[in-house]
Amino acid sequence: MDDYQPVTDEALRARVRAEFLEMPGLNLTARQARRLLGLEAPTCDTLLGELVQTGFLRYTPDGRFIRADAGMR
């Protein structure tokens, strides 16, 4: 994720957000996310990084992506 390039496909961002919204406890490693979403590593990594930067997801100390508001209700 060193060379950050925005993902321009809003439909793809919306799809990933929908997955995390539909399954509130969803927590995935980058590898699991790639498999679930059927995306190549560079695209998926950029997209996950983008969703972290926008505050929708957060990256946990054990290497998982979860919704930023998980556990805050």
Buried (B, 14 or more C-beta within 10 A) or exposed (E): BEEEEEBEEEEBBEEBBEBBEEEEEBBBEBEEBBEEBEBEEEBBBBBBBBBBEEEBBBBEEEEBBBBBEBEEE
